[in-house]
Amino acid sequence: MKPKAYESSDYAGLVCKNAKFYYGHEETDGDEWCFTAKFNGQKIKIPSSKLNVKDPWNCGECLLMGIGWVLTKYKISGEG
């Protein structure tokens, strides 16, 4: 499976063989948009305020920072 990246004004995502990453309006914590990652049978959810980005409305930047946090803290393997 080849990676698939997508982005719009209110969401961005990346789908890979072993993981799925998303940031945008479909995942929230109260009124706050969230980054989510699914891999190794688990789901990680990070509110935008915890991503340490300059602009929480920049979905591409939030997606990249979320992926960065996941790569820093977790080992990704197996099916997504």
N, C-alpha and C positions, 0 to 999 in steps of 0.2 A: 504494500500500500504506500502510495506516495503521499507526503504531507499535503494538507489542504489548509490554506490560510484564507480568512475572510474578514471584512471590516465594513462597517457602515457608520453613520453618525452617532448611533447609540449602542453599538456593540462591536466586539472584535473577538476572533477565535482562531484556534489552531487545532487541527485534528491530525494525529499521527497514529502509527500502528500501535504504540504502547500507551498512549495518553491523549487526553482531550483537555484543552484549556479554553476558558471563556471569560470575558469581562463585559458587563453591560447591564441593561435594564431588566433582563429576565431573571437575574439573580440579585436579590436584595437582602439587606439586614435592616429592617425597619424602612427608613427612607433612603438609606445609603446603598449605592450600587456596590457589587462585590465581584471579585475575581474568583473563579472556581477551577479546580483541576481534578480530573478523574484518572486514576492509575492504580495498578496493583489492588483493585477491588475496593479502593477507598476514595472518598471525596473530600477535598480540602476547600475551604471557603475563607477568603480574606476580604474584609471590608476595605473600601477605597482609602479610608483614613489610615490604615495600617500599611499601605503600599509605599508610602513615602514618595509620592509623585507631586510635581508642581501643579498639575491640572487634572483633577479627577474626571473631567469631561473629555479628556483626550484618551479615547478607548484604546488606541494602539499602544500608547505609552504605559497605560495601566496593565494591559495584557503582557507586555514585555517585562515589566517589573514583577508581576505575579509569577511568570515563568522563571524569572531569576531567583525569586524567593524559594520556589519549589526545587529548583536545581541545587540551591544552596543547602536546603534542609532534608531532602529526601532522595533515596535511590529509586529510580524509575526503571522497572523491568517488567516483562510479561505482557499480557494483553491489557489494553486500556478500558 
